[in-house]
Amino acid sequence: MTSTSKSRHTWREKMDKVQEPRLVDTPPKWHKQFGPGKMLIATPSLVDSLMRKAPRGKLLTVRQIRERLAKDYCASSTCPLTTGIFVRIAAEVAEEDVLAGRKDATAYWRVVKDDGGLNEKFPGGVEEQARRLKREGHVIEPGKGRKPPRVKDFQKALATL
């Protein structure tokens, strides 16, 4: 069995699980941040398909992915919790594909946090993400305190979704 989180399902099984995106009422505790209305619960494959849209040398933020999904599904917002989980699933599947020599793997390392920070939960951690981003011409600033390293001037490199 390939690497998994704390479950019995492989990353690939989680990605390939047949499921439909759902619209739910935004939980009241999130009204302040997202407002009332409908919140999209996406799917790993939907998130992966947007992650694939970042060309070499460009970046995407998780917020861009959430906002695009909300727009596409006429929702007020997209669930940040499940989107983060689905980004991780896509990254793990992509890394398995890279290790298997597949050329069409999702370039998950091009997805950064909303502040340009690198993702500690990606395969290989921030070190591997930084290495791959540097190879594509990005400058990585060191982390400060508990904050992870981030891409310098990341806004200038954002792709359009």
DSSP file (Angstrom, degrees, kcal/mol; ACC not computed):
  #  RESIDUE AA STRUCTURE BP1 BP2  ACC     N-H-->O    O-->H-N    N-H-->O    O-->H-N    TCO  KAPPA ALPHA  PHI   PSI    X-CA   Y-CA   Z-CA
    1    1 A M              0   0    0      0, 0.0     3,-0.1     0, 0.0     8,-0.0   0.000 360.0 360.0 360.0 142.8    0.0    0.0    0.0
    2    2 A T        -     0   0    0      1,-0.2    94,-0.0     0, 0.0     0, 0.0  -0.222 360.0 -61.9 -79.0 174.9    1.3    3.5   -0.8
    3    3 A S        +     0   0    0     89,-0.1     8,-0.9     7,-0.1     2,-0.3  -0.259  62.7 178.4 -59.9 142.4    1.6    6.2    1.8
    4    4 A T        -     0   0    0      6,-0.2     6,-0.1     1,-0.1     4,-0.1  -0.884  30.2-115.1-136.4 167.4   -1.6    7.3    3.5
    5    5 A S  S    S-     0   0    0      4,-0.4     2,-1.7    -2,-0.3    -1,-0.1   0.025  74.3 -54.4 -80.6-155.9   -2.8    9.6    6.1
    6    6 A K  S    S+     0   0    0      2,-0.1     2,-0.3    -2,-0.0    -1,-0.1  -0.200 114.9  84.4 -81.5  48.6   -4.4    8.1    9.2
    7    7 A S  S    S-     0   0    0     -2,-1.7    -3,-0.0     2,-0.2     0, 0.0  -0.865  85.7-113.8-139.5 175.4   -6.8    6.0    7.2
    8    8 A R  S    S+     0   0    0     -2,-0.3     2,-0.3     2,-0.1    -2,-0.1   0.483  88.2  90.8 -89.5  -3.1   -7.0    2.8    5.4
    9    9 A H  S    S-     0   0    0      1,-0.1    -4,-0.4    -8,-0.0    -2,-0.2  -0.738  75.1-125.3 -98.0 141.8   -7.4    4.4    2.0
   10   10 A T     >  -     0   0    0     -2,-0.3     4,-2.0    -6,-0.1    -6,-0.2  -0.324  28.6-108.6 -73.7 164.5   -4.5    5.3   -0.3
   11   11 A W  H  > S+     0   0    0     -8,-0.9     4,-2.2     1,-0.2    82,-0.2   0.904 121.9  53.4 -59.3 -40.8   -4.1    8.9   -1.5
   12   12 A R  H  > S+     0   0    0      1,-0.2     4,-2.8     2,-0.2    -1,-0.2   0.901 106.5  51.5 -63.1 -41.2   -5.1    7.7   -5.0
   13   13 A E  H  > S+     0   0    0      1,-0.2     4,-0.9     2,-0.2    -1,-0.2   0.894 109.9  50.1 -62.7 -38.5   -8.3    6.1   -3.6
   14   14 A K  H  < S+     0   0    0     -4,-2.0     3,-0.3     1,-0.2    -2,-0.2   0.896 113.3  46.1 -65.8 -39.2   -9.2    9.3   -1.9
   15   15 A M  H  < S+     0   0    0     -4,-2.2    30,-0.3     1,-0.2    -2,-0.2   0.915 116.4  43.9 -67.7 -42.9   -8.6   11.2   -5.2
   16   16 A D  H  < S+     0   0    0     -4,-2.8    -1,-0.2    -5,-0.2    -2,-0.2   0.479  80.0 127.1 -86.5  -2.8  -10.6    8.8   -7.3
   17   17 A K     <  -     0   0    0     -4,-0.9     2,-0.6    -3,-0.3    28,-0.2  -0.337  67.4-118.5 -57.6 129.5  -13.5    8.4   -5.0
   18   18 A V        +     0   0    0     -2,-0.0     2,-0.3     2,-0.0    -1,-0.1  -0.601  57.3 139.3 -74.6 116.9  -16.7    9.0   -6.9
   19   19 A Q        -     0   0    0     -2,-0.6    24,-0.0    -3,-0.0     0, 0.0  -0.987  43.1-130.0-155.6 156.6  -18.4   12.0   -5.3
   20   20 A E        -     0   0    0     -2,-0.3     2,-0.1    22,-0.0    21,-0.0  -0.824  31.6-105.0-108.6 147.1  -20.2   15.1   -6.3
   21   21 A P        -     0   0    0      0, 0.0     2,-0.4     0, 0.0    21,-0.2  -0.412  41.5-151.2 -64.4 150.0  -19.6   18.6   -5.1
   22   22 A R  E     -A   41   0A   0     19,-2.3    19,-3.3    20,-0.1     2,-0.5  -0.950  12.8-143.1-128.4 146.4  -22.2   19.8   -2.6
   23   23 A L  E     +A   40   0A   0     -2,-0.4     2,-0.3    17,-0.2    17,-0.2  -0.941  29.5 171.7-104.7 127.5  -23.7   23.1   -1.6
   24   24 A V  E     -A   39   0A   0     15,-2.6    15,-3.6    -2,-0.5     2,-0.2  -0.871  42.0 -88.0-128.3 161.9  -24.5   23.5    2.1
   25   25 A D  E     -A   38   0A   0     -2,-0.3    13,-0.2    13,-0.2     0, 0.0  -0.531  53.2-104.6 -67.1 135.6  -25.6   26.4    4.3
   26   26 A T        -     0   0    0     11,-3.0    11,-0.2    -2,-0.2    -1,-0.1  -0.447  42.9-107.3 -60.9 127.9  -22.5   28.3    5.5
   27   27 A P    >   -     0   0    0      0, 0.0     3,-2.3     0, 0.0     4,-0.4  -0.315  23.7-122.0 -59.0 139.2  -22.1   27.3    9.2
   28   28 A P  G >  S+     0   0    0      0, 0.0     3,-1.6     0, 0.0     4,-0.4   0.830 110.6  62.6 -52.5 -35.8  -23.1   30.1   11.5
   29   29 A K  G 3  S+     0   0    0      1,-0.3     4,-0.2     2,-0.1     3,-0.2   0.693 106.1  46.9 -66.1 -15.5  -19.6   30.2   13.1
   30   30 A W  G <>>S+     0   0    0     -3,-2.3     4,-3.2     1,-0.1     5,-0.6   0.369  82.6  96.6-104.1   2.9  -18.2   31.1    9.7
   31   31 A H  H <>5S+     0   0    0     -3,-1.6     4,-2.1    -4,-0.4    -2,-0.1   0.886  80.9  55.5 -59.6 -39.0  -20.7   33.9    8.9
   32   32 A K  H  45S+     0   0    0     -4,-0.4    -1,-0.2     1,-0.2    -2,-0.1   0.905 118.2  33.0 -61.7 -41.0  -18.3   36.6   10.1
   33   33 A Q  H  45S+     0   0    0     -4,-0.2    -2,-0.2    -3,-0.2    -1,-0.2   0.885 139.1  16.0 -82.7 -41.0  -15.5   35.4    7.8
   34   34 A F  H  <5S-     0   0    0     -4,-3.2    -3,-0.2     1,-0.1    -2,-0.2   0.540  99.2-127.9-113.9 -10.6  -17.6   34.2    4.8
   35   35 A G     << -     0   0    0     -4,-2.1    -3,-0.1    -5,-0.6    -1,-0.1   0.048  39.6 -60.4  79.9 163.1  -21.0   35.6    5.3
   36   36 A P  S    S+     0   0    0      0, 0.0     2,-0.3     0, 0.0   -11,-0.0  -0.311  90.2  75.8 -72.6 166.4  -24.3   33.7    5.2
   37   37 A G  S    S-     0   0    0    -11,-0.2   -11,-3.0     2,-0.0     2,-0.4  -0.913  85.8 -25.3 131.5-158.3  -25.2   31.8    2.1
   38   38 A K  E     -A   25   0A   0     -2,-0.3    38,-2.3   -13,-0.2    39,-1.3  -0.779  49.1-158.6 -98.9 136.1  -24.2   28.6    0.4
   39   39 A M  E     -Ab  24  77A   0    -15,-3.6   -15,-2.6    -2,-0.4     2,-0.4  -0.942  15.7-131.6-113.8 133.0  -20.8   27.1    0.9
   40   40 A L  E     -Ab  23  78A   0     37,-2.9    39,-2.8    -2,-0.4     2,-0.7  -0.677   8.5-159.6 -84.0 132.5  -19.3   24.7   -1.7
   41   41 A I  E     -A   22   0A   0    -19,-3.3   -19,-2.3    -2,-0.4    37,-0.0  -0.945  26.9-166.7-104.5 104.9  -17.9   21.4   -0.5
   42   42 A A        -     0   0    0     -2,-0.7   -20,-0.1   -21,-0.2   -22,-0.0   0.241  13.7-113.7 -76.5-158.8  -15.7   20.6   -3.5
   43   43 A T     >  -     0   0    0    -22,-0.1     4,-2.1     1,-0.1     5,-0.2  -0.939  23.6-109.8-135.7 158.8  -14.0   17.3   -4.4
   44   44 A P  H  > S+     0   0    0      0, 0.0     4,-2.7     0, 0.0     5,-0.2   0.896 118.4  52.6 -56.6 -39.7  -10.3   16.4   -4.6
   45   45 A S  H  > S+     0   0    0    -30,-0.3     4,-2.2     2,-0.2     5,-0.1   0.862 107.4  51.3 -68.9 -33.8  -10.5   16.1   -8.4
   46   46 A L  H  > S+     0   0    0      2,-0.2     4,-1.4    -3,-0.2    -1,-0.2   0.925 112.7  45.8 -65.2 -43.7  -12.0   19.5   -8.8
   47   47 A V  H  X S+     0   0    0     -4,-2.1     4,-2.3     1,-0.2     3,-0.3   0.927 112.5  51.3 -64.1 -44.8   -9.3   21.0   -6.7
   48   48 A D  H  X S+     0   0    0     -4,-2.7     4,-1.8     1,-0.2    -1,-0.2   0.896 104.8  56.7 -59.1 -41.6   -6.6   19.1   -8.6
   49   49 A S  H  < S+     0   0    0     -4,-2.2    -1,-0.2     1,-0.2    -2,-0.2   0.859 110.3  44.2 -62.9 -34.2   -8.0   20.3  -11.9
   50   50 A L  H >< S+     0   0    0     -4,-1.4     3,-1.7    -3,-0.3    -1,-0.2   0.875 108.0  57.6 -75.6 -37.5   -7.5   23.9  -10.9
   51   51 A M  H >< S+     0   0    0     -4,-2.3     3,-1.3     1,-0.3    -2,-0.2   0.848  99.7  60.8 -58.7 -33.4   -4.1   23.2   -9.4
   52   52 A R  T 3< S+     0   0    0     -4,-1.8    -1,-0.3     1,-0.2    -2,-0.2   0.623  88.4  73.8 -69.4 -13.2   -3.1   21.9  -12.9
   53   53 A K  T <   +     0   0    0     -3,-1.7    -1,-0.2    -4,-0.2    -2,-0.2   0.540  69.9  98.1 -81.4  -6.5   -3.8   25.4  -14.4
   54   54 A A    <   -     0   0    0     -3,-1.3    53,-0.2    -4,-0.2     3,-0.1  -0.736  68.0-149.3 -83.7 109.7   -0.7   27.0  -12.9
   55   55 A P    >   -     0   0    0      0, 0.0     3,-2.4     0, 0.0    -2,-0.1  -0.258  37.7 -66.7 -74.1 167.2    2.0   27.0  -15.6
   56   56 A R  T 3  S+     0   0    0      1,-0.3     3,-0.1     3,-0.0    80,-0.0  -0.253 125.6  19.8 -51.9 132.9    5.7   26.7  -15.0
   57   57 A G  T 3  S+     0   0    0      1,-0.3    -1,-0.3    -3,-0.1     2,-0.2   0.336 108.2  99.0  86.5  -7.0    6.9   29.9  -13.2
   58   58 A K    <   -     0   0    0     -3,-2.4    -1,-0.3    80,-0.0     2,-0.3  -0.712  56.1-151.2-111.2 163.7    3.5   30.8  -12.0
   59   59 A L  B     -c  158   0B   0     98,-2.4   100,-3.4    -2,-0.2     2,-0.3  -0.866   5.2-156.7-129.6 161.1    1.7   30.3   -8.6
   60   60 A L  E     -d  111   0C   0     50,-2.4    52,-3.0    -2,-0.3     2,-0.3  -0.982  13.5-141.4-131.7 147.2   -1.7   29.8   -7.2
   61   61 A T  E  >  -d  112   0C   0     -2,-0.3     4,-1.7    50,-0.2    52,-0.2  -0.742  25.0-119.1-100.8 158.8   -3.0   30.5   -3.7
   62   62 A V  H  > S+     0   0    0     50,-1.3     4,-2.5    -2,-0.3     5,-0.2   0.870 116.4  58.1 -61.6 -35.6   -5.4   28.3   -1.9
   63   63 A R  H  > S+     0   0    0      1,-0.2     4,-3.1     2,-0.2     5,-0.2   0.911 102.4  52.8 -61.8 -42.2   -7.7   31.4   -1.8
   64   64 A Q  H  > S+     0   0    0      1,-0.2     4,-2.4     2,-0.2    -1,-0.2   0.918 109.9  48.8 -58.9 -42.6   -7.7   31.7   -5.6
   65   65 A I  H  X S+     0   0    0     -4,-1.7     4,-2.3     2,-0.2    -2,-0.2   0.939 113.3  46.6 -62.5 -47.1   -8.7   28.0   -5.9
   66   66 A R  H  X S+     0   0    0     -4,-2.5     4,-2.5     1,-0.2    -2,-0.2   0.921 113.2  48.8 -62.2 -44.1  -11.5   28.5   -3.3
   67   67 A E  H  X S+     0   0    0     -4,-3.1     4,-2.3     1,-0.2    -1,-0.2   0.900 111.6  48.9 -65.5 -40.3  -12.8   31.7   -5.0
   68   68 A R  H  X S+     0   0    0     -4,-2.4     4,-2.7    -5,-0.2    -1,-0.2   0.919 111.8  48.9 -65.9 -42.7  -12.8   30.2   -8.5
   69   69 A L  H  X S+     0   0    0     -4,-2.3     4,-1.7    -5,-0.2    -2,-0.2   0.923 110.6  50.8 -62.5 -43.6  -14.7   27.1   -7.3
   70   70 A A  H  <>S+     0   0    0     -4,-2.5     5,-2.9     1,-0.2     4,-0.2   0.923 112.3  47.3 -59.8 -43.9  -17.3   29.3   -5.5
   71   71 A K  H ><5S+     0   0    0     -4,-2.3     3,-1.3     1,-0.2    -2,-0.2   0.933 110.5  51.4 -62.3 -46.5  -17.8   31.3   -8.6
   72   72 A D  H 3<5S+     0   0    0     -4,-2.7    -1,-0.2     1,-0.3    -2,-0.2   0.791 117.8  38.7 -62.6 -28.6  -18.1   28.2  -10.8
   73   73 A Y  T 3<5S-     0   0    0     -4,-1.7    -1,-0.3    -5,-0.2    -2,-0.2   0.200 109.8-117.0-109.4  14.6  -20.7   26.7   -8.5
   74   74 A C  T < 5 +     0   0    0     -3,-1.3     2,-0.3    -4,-0.2    -3,-0.2   0.883  66.2 145.4  52.7  43.7  -22.6   29.9   -7.7
   75   75 A A      < -     0   0    0     -5,-2.9    -1,-0.2    -6,-0.2   -36,-0.2  -0.731  60.5-128.5-107.2 158.3  -21.7   29.6   -4.0
   76   76 A S  S    S-     0   0    0    -38,-2.3     2,-0.3    -2,-0.3   -37,-0.2   0.825  88.6 -17.8 -70.5 -32.6  -20.9   32.4   -1.5
   77   77 A S  E     -b   39   0A   0    -39,-1.3   -37,-2.9    -7,-0.1     2,-0.4  -0.953  62.7-114.3-160.9 172.5  -17.7   30.6   -0.6
   78   78 A T  E     -b   40   0A   0     -2,-0.3   -37,-0.2   -39,-0.2   -12,-0.1  -0.977  46.1 -97.1-119.9 137.4  -15.8   27.3   -0.7
   79   79 A C     >  -     0   0    0    -39,-2.8     4,-1.8    -2,-0.4   -37,-0.2  -0.296  29.3-158.2 -55.9 119.6  -15.1   25.4    2.5
   80   80 A P  H  > S+     0   0    0      0, 0.0     4,-2.0     0, 0.0    -1,-0.2   0.847  87.8  54.7 -70.2 -32.1  -11.5   26.2    3.5
   81   81 A L  H  > S+     0   0    0      2,-0.2     4,-1.7     1,-0.2     5,-0.1   0.964 113.0  38.6 -66.9 -52.9  -11.1   23.1    5.6
   82   82 A T  H  > S+     0   0    0      1,-0.2     4,-2.7     2,-0.2     5,-0.2   0.867 113.4  57.0 -68.8 -34.1  -12.0   20.6    2.9
   83   83 A T  H  X S+     0   0    0     -4,-1.8     4,-2.4     1,-0.2    -1,-0.2   0.929 106.5  49.9 -61.3 -43.2  -10.2   22.5    0.2
   84   84 A G  H  X S+     0   0    0     -4,-2.0     4,-1.8     1,-0.2    -1,-0.2   0.899 111.5  48.7 -60.6 -40.8   -7.0   22.3    2.3
   85   85 A I  H  X S+     0   0    0     -4,-1.7     4,-2.3     1,-0.2    -1,-0.2   0.908 111.5  49.6 -64.6 -41.9   -7.5   18.6    2.7
   86   86 A F  H  X S+     0   0    0     -4,-2.7     4,-2.5     2,-0.2    -2,-0.2   0.844 106.9  54.4 -70.0 -33.3   -8.1   18.2   -1.0
   87   87 A V  H  X S+     0   0    0     -4,-2.4     4,-2.2     2,-0.2    -1,-0.2   0.918 109.9  48.7 -61.7 -42.8   -5.0   20.2   -1.9
   88   88 A R  H  X S+     0   0    0     -4,-1.8     4,-2.6     2,-0.2    -2,-0.2   0.919 110.1  50.3 -63.4 -44.2   -3.0   17.8    0.3
   89   89 A I  H  X S+     0   0    0     -4,-2.3     4,-2.5     1,-0.2     5,-0.2   0.938 111.2  48.8 -59.3 -47.1   -4.6   14.8   -1.4
   90   90 A A  H  X S+     0   0    0     -4,-2.5     4,-2.4     1,-0.2    -1,-0.2   0.891 111.5  50.4 -60.4 -40.1   -3.8   16.1   -4.9
   91   91 A A  H  X S+     0   0    0     -4,-2.2     4,-2.4     2,-0.2    -1,-0.2   0.919 110.9  47.7 -64.8 -44.4   -0.2   16.8   -3.7
   92   92 A E  H  X S+     0   0    0     -4,-2.6     4,-2.0     2,-0.2    -2,-0.2   0.911 113.6  47.1 -65.3 -42.5    0.3   13.3   -2.4
   93   93 A V  H  X S+     0   0    0     -4,-2.5     4,-2.2    -5,-0.2    -1,-0.2   0.923 112.1  51.3 -63.7 -43.3   -1.1   11.7   -5.5
   94   94 A A  H  X S+     0   0    0     -4,-2.4     4,-2.8    -5,-0.2    -2,-0.2   0.904 108.2  51.2 -61.2 -42.0    1.1   13.9   -7.7
   95   95 A E  H  X S+     0   0    0     -4,-2.4     4,-2.6     1,-0.2    -1,-0.2   0.895 108.5  51.3 -65.2 -38.5    4.2   13.0   -5.7
   96   96 A E  H  X S+     0   0    0     -4,-2.0     4,-1.4     2,-0.2    -1,-0.2   0.904 111.5  48.9 -61.2 -39.9    3.4    9.3   -6.2
   97   97 A D  H  <>S+     0   0    0     -4,-2.2     5,-2.6     2,-0.2     4,-0.3   0.910 110.2  50.4 -65.6 -42.7    3.0   10.0   -9.9
   98   98 A V  H ><5S+     0   0    0     -4,-2.8     3,-1.7     1,-0.2    -2,-0.2   0.933 110.8  49.0 -59.8 -46.5    6.3   11.9  -10.0
   99   99 A L  H 3<5S+     0   0    0     -4,-2.6    -1,-0.2     1,-0.3    -2,-0.2   0.783 108.3  54.4 -65.6 -26.5    8.1    9.0   -8.3
  100  100 A A  T 3<5S-     0   0    0     -4,-1.4    -1,-0.3    -5,-0.2    -2,-0.2   0.451 120.5-110.9 -85.4  -0.4    6.5    6.6  -10.8
  101  101 A G  T < 5 +     0   0    0     -3,-1.7    -3,-0.2    -4,-0.3     2,-0.2   0.593  61.3 157.2  84.8  10.7    8.0    8.7  -13.6
  102  102 A R    > < -     0   0    0     -5,-2.6     3,-0.5    -6,-0.2    -1,-0.3  -0.502  32.7-156.2 -72.2 137.6    4.7   10.0  -14.9
  103  103 A K  T 3  S+     0   0    0     -2,-0.2    -1,-0.1     1,-0.2    -5,-0.1   0.617  85.3  62.0 -88.5 -14.4    5.1   13.2  -16.9
  104  104 A D  T 3  S+     0   0    0     -7,-0.1    -1,-0.2     2,-0.0     3,-0.1   0.113  70.9 138.6-102.1  22.4    1.5   14.5  -16.4
  105  105 A A    <   -     0   0    0     -3,-0.5     2,-0.2     1,-0.1   -11,-0.1  -0.343  63.6 -99.0 -67.0 146.9    1.7   14.8  -12.5
  106  106 A T        -     0   0    0    -16,-0.2     2,-2.0     1,-0.1     3,-0.2  -0.474  26.9-129.8 -64.7 131.8    0.1   17.9  -11.0
  107  107 A A    >   +     0   0    0      1,-0.2     3,-2.0    -2,-0.2    -1,-0.1  -0.497  40.7 167.0 -83.0  69.8    2.7   20.6  -10.1
  108  108 A Y  G >   +     0   0    0     -2,-2.0     3,-2.2     1,-0.3    -1,-0.2   0.751  61.6  74.7 -60.2 -27.2    1.4   20.9   -6.6
  109  109 A W  G 3  S+     0   0    0      1,-0.3    -1,-0.3    -3,-0.2    10,-0.1   0.647  83.6  69.5 -64.0 -13.4    4.5   22.9   -5.5
  110  110 A R  G <  S+     0   0    0     -3,-2.0   -50,-2.4   -59,-0.1     2,-0.6   0.488  80.6  89.9 -82.2  -2.9    3.1   25.9   -7.4
  111  111 A V  E <   +d   60   0C   0     -3,-2.2     2,-0.3   -52,-0.2     8,-0.3  -0.856  58.9 177.3 -97.6 122.6    0.3   26.2   -4.8
  112  112 A V  E     -d   61   0C   0    -52,-3.0   -50,-1.3    -2,-0.6     6,-0.2  -0.747  34.5 -90.0-118.7 166.3    1.1   28.5   -1.9
  113  113 A K    >   -     0   0    0      4,-3.0     3,-2.4    -2,-0.3    -1,-0.1  -0.199  51.9 -93.4 -67.1 168.8   -0.7   29.7    1.1
  114  114 A D  T 3  S+     0   0    0      1,-0.3    -1,-0.1     2,-0.1   -53,-0.1   0.718 128.4  48.0 -62.0 -21.4   -2.6   32.9    0.8
  115  115 A D  T 3  S-     0   0    0      2,-0.0    -1,-0.3     3,-0.0    39,-0.1   0.262 126.1 -97.9-100.3  10.9    0.4   34.9    2.1
  116  116 A G  S <  S+     0   0    0     -3,-2.4    35,-2.5     1,-0.3    -2,-0.1   0.463  76.4 149.0  87.3   1.6    2.8   33.2   -0.2
  117  117 A G  B     -E  150   0D   0     33,-0.3    -4,-3.0    -5,-0.1    -1,-0.3  -0.313  48.2-113.9 -70.2 152.3    3.9   30.8    2.5
  118  118 A L        -     0   0    0     31,-2.9     2,-0.7    -6,-0.2     8,-0.1  -0.459  30.5-109.7 -82.5 159.6    5.1   27.3    1.7
  119  119 A N    >   -     0   0    0     -8,-0.3     3,-1.3     6,-0.2    10,-0.2  -0.815  18.7-164.0-101.2 113.8    3.1   24.3    2.8
  120  120 A E  T 3  S+     0   0    0     -2,-0.7    -1,-0.1     1,-0.3     6,-0.1   0.727  88.9  59.6 -63.6 -23.2    4.6   22.1    5.5
  121  121 A K  T 3  S+     0   0    0      4,-0.1    -1,-0.3     3,-0.1     3,-0.1   0.512  80.2 105.4 -89.5  -4.4    2.2   19.3    4.7
  122  122 A F  S X  S-     0   0    0     -3,-1.3     3,-2.8     1,-0.1     6,-0.1  -0.377  92.0 -79.4 -69.5 154.9    3.3   18.8    1.1
  123  123 A P  T 3  S+     0   0    0      0, 0.0    -1,-0.1     0, 0.0    -2,-0.1  -0.330 123.0  14.8 -54.4 129.2    5.5   15.8    0.3
  124  124 A G  T 3> S-     0   0    0      4,-0.1     4,-1.3    -3,-0.1     3,-0.4   0.432 112.2-117.9  82.6  -1.4    9.0   16.6    1.4
  125  125 A G  H <>  -     0   0    0     -3,-2.8     4,-1.9     1,-0.2     3,-0.3  -0.098  58.4 -37.4  66.1-165.7    7.8   19.6    3.4
  126  126 A V  H  > S+     0   0    0      1,-0.2     4,-2.7     2,-0.2    -1,-0.2   0.775 133.8  64.5 -66.3 -26.1    8.8   23.2    2.7
  127  127 A E  H  > S+     0   0    0     -3,-0.4     4,-2.1     2,-0.2    -1,-0.2   0.937 106.7  40.8 -63.3 -46.2   12.3   22.2    1.8
  128  128 A E  H  X S+     0   0    0     -4,-1.3     4,-2.2    -3,-0.3     5,-0.2   0.899 115.2  50.8 -70.6 -40.4   11.2   20.2   -1.2
  129  129 A Q  H  X S+     0   0    0     -4,-1.9     4,-2.4     1,-0.2    -2,-0.2   0.929 111.6  49.0 -61.9 -43.2    8.6   22.8   -2.3
  130  130 A A  H  X S+     0   0    0     -4,-2.7     4,-2.7     1,-0.2     5,-0.2   0.914 109.1  52.8 -61.7 -43.4   11.3   25.5   -2.0
  131  131 A R  H  X S+     0   0    0     -4,-2.1     4,-1.7     1,-0.2    -1,-0.2   0.926 112.4  44.1 -58.8 -46.1   13.7   23.4   -4.1
  132  132 A R  H  X S+     0   0    0     -4,-2.2     4,-0.8     2,-0.2    -1,-0.2   0.880 113.6  50.1 -69.6 -38.0   11.2   23.0   -6.9
  133  133 A L  H ><>S+     0   0    0     -4,-2.4     5,-2.2    -5,-0.2     3,-0.7   0.899 108.3  52.8 -67.7 -39.1   10.0   26.6   -6.8
  134  134 A K  H ><5S+     0   0    0     -4,-2.7     3,-2.0     1,-0.2    -1,-0.2   0.897 103.5  58.1 -60.5 -39.9   13.7   27.8   -7.0
  135  135 A R  H 3<5S+     0   0    0     -4,-1.7    -1,-0.2     1,-0.3    -2,-0.2   0.782 105.1  51.4 -60.2 -26.5   14.1   25.6  -10.1
  136  136 A E  T <<5S-     0   0    0     -4,-0.8    -1,-0.3    -3,-0.7    -2,-0.2   0.306 129.6 -95.6 -95.3   8.5   11.3   27.6  -11.7
  137  137 A G  T < 5S+     0   0    0     -3,-2.0    -3,-0.2     1,-0.3     2,-0.2   0.507  77.1 138.1  98.1   4.5   12.9   30.9  -10.9
  138  138 A H      < -     0   0    0     -5,-2.2     2,-0.5    -6,-0.1    -1,-0.3  -0.554  47.7-133.6 -85.0 149.5   11.2   31.9   -7.6
  139  139 A V        -     0   0    0     13,-0.4    13,-3.1    -2,-0.2     2,-0.5  -0.884  18.3-148.7-100.8 131.5   13.1   33.5   -4.7
  140  140 A I  E     -F  151   0D   0     -2,-0.5    11,-0.2    11,-0.2   -10,-0.0  -0.885   3.6-152.3-107.0 124.9   12.3   31.9   -1.3
  141  141 A E  E     -F  150   0D   0      9,-3.4     9,-1.9    -2,-0.5    -2,-0.0  -0.723  29.3-105.5 -90.5 143.1   12.4   34.1    1.8
  142  142 A P        -     0   0    0      0, 0.0    -1,-0.1     0, 0.0     8,-0.1  -0.253  39.5 -99.9 -65.5 156.0   13.2   32.3    5.1
  143  143 A G        -     0   0    0      6,-0.1     2,-0.5     2,-0.1     3,-0.0  -0.305  28.6-136.9 -70.2 159.9   10.5   31.8    7.6
  144  144 A K    >   -     0   0    0      4,-0.3     3,-2.4     3,-0.3     2,-0.3  -0.975  61.5 -45.1-123.2 119.0   10.1   34.1   10.6
  145  145 A G  T 3  S-     0   0    0     -2,-0.5    -2,-0.1     1,-0.3     0, 0.0  -0.455 129.4 -13.2  63.2-123.2    9.3   32.5   13.9
  146  146 A R  T 3  S+     0   0    0     -2,-0.3    -1,-0.3     2,-0.1    -3,-0.0   0.534 113.4 106.0 -87.7  -7.2    6.7   29.9   13.4
  147  147 A K  S <  S-     0   0    0     -3,-2.4    -3,-0.3     1,-0.1     3,-0.1  -0.529  71.3-125.3 -75.0 137.5    5.9   31.2    9.9
  148  148 A P        -     0   0    0      0, 0.0    -4,-0.3     0, 0.0    -1,-0.1  -0.258  38.5 -78.3 -74.2 167.5    7.1   29.0    7.1
  149  149 A P        -     0   0    0      0, 0.0   -31,-2.9     0, 0.0     2,-0.3  -0.211  54.4-157.5 -56.6 158.6    9.4   30.2    4.3
  150  150 A R  E     -EF 117 141D   0     -9,-1.9    -9,-3.4   -33,-0.3     2,-0.5  -0.944  22.5 -97.1-140.9 162.9    7.5   32.1    1.6
  151  151 A V  E >   - F   0 140D   0    -35,-2.5     3,-1.2    -2,-0.3   -11,-0.2  -0.680  44.1-119.9 -81.1 126.4    7.9   33.1   -2.1
  152  152 A K  T 3  S-     0   0    0    -13,-3.1   -13,-0.4    -2,-0.5    -1,-0.1  -0.451  92.0  -4.1 -67.4 134.9    9.3   36.6   -2.4
  153  153 A D  T >  S+     0   0    0     -2,-0.2     3,-1.5     1,-0.1     4,-0.4   0.859  81.4 167.2  50.4  41.7    6.9   39.0   -4.3
  154  154 A F  G X   +     0   0    0     -3,-1.2     3,-1.6     1,-0.3     4,-0.3   0.792  63.7  69.6 -58.2 -30.0    4.6   36.0   -4.9
  155  155 A Q  G >  S+     0   0    0      1,-0.3     3,-1.1     2,-0.2    -1,-0.3   0.843  92.8  58.2 -58.4 -33.3    1.7   38.3   -6.0
  156  156 A K  G <  S+     0   0    0     -3,-1.5    -1,-0.3     1,-0.2    -2,-0.2   0.705 107.4  47.7 -69.7 -19.0    3.7   39.1   -9.2
  157  157 A A  G <  S+     0   0    0     -3,-1.6   -98,-2.4    -4,-0.4    -1,-0.2   0.325  80.1 130.4-104.6   6.7    3.8   35.5  -10.1
  158  158 A L  B <   -c   59   0B   0     -3,-1.1   -98,-0.2    -4,-0.3     2,-0.1  -0.406  50.2-138.3 -69.5 133.6    0.1   34.6   -9.6
  159  159 A A        -     0   0    0   -100,-3.4     2,-0.5    -2,-0.2  -105,-0.1  -0.399  20.5-115.0 -78.1 163.8   -1.6   32.8  -12.4
  160  160 A T              0   0    0   -107,-0.2    -1,-0.0     1,-0.1  -100,-0.0  -0.888 360.0 360.0-103.6 132.0   -5.1   33.7  -13.4
  161  161 A L              0   0    0     -2,-0.5    -1,-0.1  -107,-0.0  -101,-0.0   0.398 360.0 360.0-103.2 360.0   -7.9   31.2  -12.9
